[in-house]
Amino acid sequence: MASDGARKQFWKRSNSKLPGSIQHVYGAQHPPFDPLLHGTLLRSTAKMPTTPVKAKRVSTFQEFESNTSDAWDAGEDDDELLAMAAESLNSEVVMETANRVLRNHSQRQGRPTLQEGPGLQQKPRPEAEPPSPPSGDLRLVKSVSESHTSCPAESASDAAPLQRSQSLPHSATVTLGGTSDPSTLSSSALSEREASRLDKFKQLLAGPNTDLEELRRLSWSGIPKPVRPMTWKLLSGYLPANVDRRPATLQRKQKEYFAFIEHYYDSRNDEVHQDTYRQIHIDIPRMSPEALILQPKVTEIFERILFIWAIRHPASGYVQGINDLVTPFFVVFICEYIEAEEVDTVDVSGVPAEVLCNIEADTYWCMSKLLDGIQVLREAEDFGDNYTFAQPGIQMKVKMLEELVSRIDEQVHRHLDQHEVRYLQFAFRWMNNLLMREVPLRCTIRLWDTYQSEPDGFSHFHLYVCAAFLVRWRKEILEEKDFQELLLFLQNLPTAHWDDEDISLLLAEAYRLKFAFADAPNHYKK
């Protein structure tokens, strides 16, 4: 259950209209309400009190609405599973292999497995014996990661611990810069393993023509920090596989971006574009992490990237949610030039201007590739666009999530329905911002390692990640018995202390769901 501290952080920004042509900008802070329940999509809201007051128990949305206007996640045997997943295998074969791999890990570490409900597993409480898992179920056991994030990972909170797990389908999550659990593997052994895996990446990237399928295979379970910038540029389609063509491509694309700046950026104050620029200018300070975003140089870079993208894509323009997608690319690329203990506190003041310019251009093109890929898939599936007015693609994805959860965990789905909690009220932001507002930035970067390795990772696979993310909290969800507390919890999930291994467990469960419920998205296809 969410702590009192977590509830105190619950807040909502004003959604009053801004002057100009941009009306009702939906996105991270303002998921659209169901018009059948609310009459209108948007309404004026009062500021949330510092300490939530629970004066009267409410059990339905209508009662709550009448009282308040606020509603706002080691070994080589995993390679076997990856190789099989690359082929056309049925889910039964894949699950049998996954069980064998995870059982081997569990026996090697001498740790009991734990199953709690149909979702992700919890760490056993010290005061209670862990329940025995049902026979035949896939058991996920969180083993020692080969490393942590590029910055020291915070210790997991006792409020919502996760059991350690390996990512599927590859071996262990690896991002250099951290230390692993000394109770299972020595630091020297881990360093040797990390160095070996890093060497595999370097050899692959240095070849005359990088094998992108092999690169995806290695990247699924995490990318070492030293090679992450180049790997992301290749996996996103920004740079070619041929190593000799990369310098010329970088130079040409960077030059092209700054030609856009020279041609378009001065028009930001023109009447036809000033509303777009004003909305971007308002949204950037709301982004996280604040220590990065509020640096003047970073603010200017983000404003230019988002404004140029909006001008170059007039069919969609700028919509809230796009702004958050800039941050992971920018942080990954700038960490190639600076040593940051925490990705949330990157300081760009010492980075040369020329380097910042190149990072800005690279960030723009990689973000564009990401958004273009999502939009193309939406059009192919006839779901509508994710980042246009009213964002029909996002709303359809939320409906697909609801359908998927009803099949994965009917009890959780029924509990939400009984208390009239609508998926749009909490999951719209999950889809629109790719869970960036739900997990720390270090976890987002690890998550994107896999998304860029998985076919349609940012759209199709993300659906299963969101389903696994929701079911992860089934115990806390089922304990909440009124609408207000349940919605507050879902909008403020306690993930502040999550690290790479929490994401690894989340991805492993999403991978299992992908095979077990692979036909779920077809329900809404026309």
N, C-alpha and C positions, 0 to 999 in steps of 0.2 A: 504494500500500500504506500502511496506517496506520503512523504513526511510533511510535517507542517511547514518546514522550510521550503519545500518544493512548491507547496500551494501558495506561499507568499510571493513566489516569483511569477505567479500567473498574472498576466496583464493583457491588455488589448489597446491597440492604438486607435485613435479616432479615425473613422472612415468617412468623414465629411467630404463633400465634393470639392475638387480643386477647380479653379477657373480654367477655361480653355476647352479644347475638343476632347481630351481624355476623360471619359466618364466611366465610373464604376470599374476601376482597375482591380480585377480579381487577382488573388495570388497568395503569397505566404501568410500575410496577416489577415486576409479577408476571404475565407472560403465562402462560396455562395450558399445562402440558406435555401432550403426547400420552399418554393413559393406556396405550395399547398399548406404548409404549416405556418408560414410567416406572413403571407399576403404580399410582401415585397421582398426583394433580394437583399436590400440594405436598409438599415435604419440607424438613427442616431443612438449612440450608446453612452452610458455614463462611465466614468472612470472607476475601475475596480478598487475597492478599499484595500489598504495595506494588509490587513488581516481578514480573511474571509469569515463572515459571520453566518453561522448556521442557525438562524433564529427559528426556522420552521422546516420540517422535513418535507421534501417534495418528491414525488414519485413519477411525475410525468413532465414532459417538456412544456405543455401548456401551463401547468401550475408554476413551473420555474420561470417561464417567460413573464407571467403576470407579476412576479415578485422582483425580478431584476432584469435589466436590459443587457447584461453581460453574458455573452456566451462565447466567449472566444479564449555490437561483436572478432614421432619423427623417424622418418625412415623412408626408404625408397619404395616400399610396397604400395603406397598410394598411387605411384605412377601407373600401376596396372589398371586401376579404376579409371584414370584419365584416358589411357589408351582405348579402353572399352567404350568410354563415353563419347569418344570421337567417332565411333562407328554407329550404325543403326541397330541398336539393341533394344529389346523390350525392357520394361521397367523391372520385371522379375529378375532378369539376369543382373542388371545393374545393382539392384538392391541386395542380392545375394553377395555380390562382390564387395559392396560397401560394408555389409555386416561383417564379412571376414576381415577386411582391413581394420575396421574399428575394434573388433574383438581382439585382434593381435596387439593393437596399441594398448588396449585395456589390460591384457594379460602381462604385457611387457612392463607396464608401470605398476602392476599389482594393486590397481585401484578398482573399487566396485563401481559398476555402472548405475545410473539412476534415471528413472523415467518418471516424469510427473505429468500426467495427462498426455494428450496427443501432440503437444507442442514441444518446445525446447526444455531441456532439463535444468534443474536447479542444483546448487551445491547442497549436500546434506548438512543440516543444522547440527551443531555440536551436541545439542541436548536431545536429539532425536535420531533414531536409527533410520538410515535411508531405506525407502520401500523397495522391494524387489521388483524389477521390471517385468511386464507381461512377456511371456515367451513368444517369440516370433516377431516382436517389434524391433524396429531399427533403434539401436541404442547409441547415442552420441556421447562420447566421453572426452572431455577437454583435456588433452595431453599437453606436455610442455611445448611451447612454441619455440621455434628455432631462433627467434629474436622478437623484439618488440618494435615499437615505432621509432622514428628517428630521434625522438625526444624521450626522456624517462617517463614511463607510463605511471599514472597514478594508481595507487592501490585501490582495488575494487571495494565498493561500499558494502556494508553488511545488509543494507536494506534490500538490495536486489542483486545478489551474487549470481554468477553463472559458472557452470562447471566447464573446465577447460577442454577444448576440442581442436582437432586438426581441421583445416579447411579441406573440402573435397573440390575437385577430384584429385588434386596434386598432393604432394607431401605436406610440408609444414609452412606456416606463414613466416616469411622472412623479410624483415626490414631492418637494416643495420642500425646500430646506435644504442641498443638496449641490452640488458642482461636477462637471462632466463632463470627459471627456478633452480636454485643450486641443489635442491633435494633430490633431483632425478638425474641431471646430467652435469658434468663438470664444465666450467667456463671454457677450458681449453678445448674440450670436445665440441662445444657449441661454436667456438670461434673457427675451428677447423671446418665445421659443416657450413657455416655462413660463408666462409671464404671460398669453399668449393662451389657453392651455389652462385655466388657472385661471379666466380670465374666462368661458369656456364653462360651467364648473361653476357659477359664481356666478349667471350669467344663468338657467341651468336651475333652480337651487334657489330663486331669487327669484320665479319665475313664479307666477301664482295657483294653478296645478295642475301640479306637477312631472311631466313625462313619464318614468315609471319605466323604460320600455324604453330611452329615450335615455340615461338616467342609467346604466343597466347597460352600455350600449355604451361610454360614455366611461370607466367605471370599470374595465373589464376589464383594461386595461394599466396600472393604478395610479391612485390618487386623491391629489391634492395635499393636503398636510398641513392647510392652513387649513380645508378643506371636508370632511375625512374624517369628523369626528364626526357632522355632520348627514347626510352621505351614508350612513354605516353605519346610522344610525337609520332612514333611509328604506328602504334595501335589505333590512334585516332584517324590515321590516313593523311596527316599533315605532311609528313616526309615520306619519300619513296624508300623501298626496300634496298635499292642499289646504293651502296655506300658512296660511290663516286659522284652521284647526282645530288647528294644531300646539301653540300655547301652552296651550290648554285641555286637550289630550290629555296633554301633559307634566305639567301640574299634577295632573290626575286620576290618572295612573298612579303618579306619585311619592307622592301621598297614599295610594293603595291599598297600595303596597309597605310604607310605614311603619305602616299599620294591621296588616299581617301581622306586622311586627316586634313591635308592642305585644301582639298576640294570641298569638303562638306562641313567641317567643324565650325567654321565661322558663321554658318547659317543657323546655329543653335538658338540664337536670339531673334531670328526671323519669326514673324507671326505664325507661319505655318508649322514651325518646328518648336516653338518656345514651350509649348505645353508638354511635349515629350521630354525635352531637356529638364524642365522643372520637376517632372515626376521622377526622373532618374536622380536628380540632385536631392530630392527628398528621401528617396529610398536607400541610397548608399549609406548614410549614417545609421540606419536601422539594421544594417547587416552585422554579422559577427565573423571573426572576433573583433571587438572594438579596438583593441590595441593595434591591430593592423589597419583596419579600415579608416580610422580617424587620423592617420598620418596624411598630411596634405598631399604629398607626392602620390600616395596610393589612391586617394580620393580622385585626383585629377586623371590618373590612368584609367580607373574604372569608369569615370564619366565619359571619357573619350571612347573606350571600347564599346560601352552600351549604346552611346548615341550613334556611332558609326554603324553598329549592327542594326539599329532600328531604322536608320535612313536607307540602308542597303536592303532591308527586308520590309518594304512598305505594306505588303499584304498582311503581315502580322503586327509589325511595329513593336514597340516596347510594352511588355506586360510584366507585372510583378512576378518574381520567381526567376526570371532570366538573370537578374543581378546576382543571385546567389551562386550561379553556375560559373561565374568568373573566378571566384576565390580559390578553389582547389588547383586549377591550372596555374594561376599566378604564384601561389605559395610553392608548389612543386618546382616550378622553373626558377624561382629566385633562390631557393635553397641550394641550387647548384653553385651559387656564388658566395653564399654566406653560411656560417655555422650558427644554427639556431638551436638552443636547448629545447624550446617549445615552439611548435609551428604557429601557435596562437599569438606569439609575441615577436614575430619577425620584424626586425628593424631595417628599413631600406635606406636609412640616411647615409650609410657608408658605401652604397652601391653606386658605381659610376653611372653618369647620365646615359652614356651610350649603351651600357648593358641593360639599363632599365627600359630603354627604347626597344631593344631587341626582345626583351621579355614581354613587353606590352604587345608587340606584334604577334609573337608566338601564342600568347594567351588568346588574342582575338581570333586567330585562325583555328585553334583547337576548340574553342567554345563554339565557333560557327559550325565546325564539323559535327560536333555533338548535337547541336540543335537541328541541323539539317538532317542528320540521321534519324532523330526522333520524329520530325515532321514527315519525312518520306515514309516511314513505317506507318504512321497514323493514316496517311492518305491511302496507302496500299490496303490497310485493313478497313478503311471507310469508317473510322471512328471519329473523324473530325480532328482539328488541330489542337495541340496542347497549349500553344502560346498565341492565341488570338482572343478577341473579345468573347467573354463568357467561357472560354476555354473548354469547348465540348469534349475534346480528347481527354482532358484530365477528369472530367465528370464521368465519362464512360469508363475510364480506368478504375475509378472509385466503385462503380457498380460491379465491375468485374472482380474487384477485391472482395466485395460483399458476397458475391456468389461463391467465390473460392473459399472464403472462411466458413460459409454455411456448410460446405462439404468437408472441410478439414476438421472443424471443431463446432459441431452443432450447438453444444451447450453454451459456448461463449457467444455465438451468433444470437441464440435465443435470448440470452441474458441482456445483450445490448438492445434487442428489439423490445423486450418486456419493459425496459426502462426508457424506451423512446429515444435512445441515443442513435443518431443517424451517422452513418459512415462519413458523409460529407463534412460533418462538424469537426472531425479530427483527421481523417485520412486524405482530405483534399491537399493539405500541406505536405503530406508524405509523398504524394505523387508530384505535386508542383515543384517541390524543392529537393526531390530525390533523397529525402530523410536528412538533409543537411541541418535542419533546425531541430532535429531530434537527437542527434549524436554529436560528440565533439569533432572538431575539424580533423584531428589525427585519425579518427575512425572513418570519416568520410573519404580521406585519401586512400586508406586501405580498402575501403569498399569499392572505390573507383578502379583500383588495380584489377579487381575481378570483373567489374562491369565492362571494362574495355577489353577483357579477355573472352567474355561470354558473348555468343551471337545475340544481337539485340539486347545487350545487357542493361542499357539504360531504360528500356521500355518493357520488353517481355519478361526478362528475368527479374527486374525490379518488382514486378507484381508479386512474385513468390517470396521475395525478400520482405516485402511489406506484410504479407500473410504470416510469415514466420515471426516477424517483429511483433505483430499483434498477439499471436498465440503465446509468445514468450511470456506475456504478462497475464496469462489466464487466471492464475491463482489470485492475483490482486484484483483483477477485473471482477471475478465471481464473488469476492468478498464485499465489493461496493454495492450498496443496496439502494442508493437514491441517485437521481439523475445528475444533480449538481456535482456531487463528489466523483461520480464516475467520469463525467466529462472533463472535470478539472484534472483528474489523473491521466486520462488519455492525451490531453493536450500538454502535459508537463511530466513526461515519463522520466524516471530517475536514472539517467544514463551519463551523468557528468563524469563518473569515474570509469567508464568503459575504456577498454584498450583494444589492441589488435586481436587478441584472442577471443574477446567477446564477439567481435565482428566475424571471426573465423567460425565460431559456433553458429552464428546467425546464417552465414552463407552455406554452411554444411546442411542446416535444416532446410533452407530454401532450395538447395540442390536436390534434396530428397523429395521435397514437395513437387518439384518440377517434373520428376519422373512419375510420381504417384498420382498426380492430378494434371497431367500434361494437356488434357482436353478441356480443362476448365474455361480458358479464354474463348473457346469456340462457341460458347453458349450465347454470346452477344454478337457474333458475326452475322452480317446480313446476307 
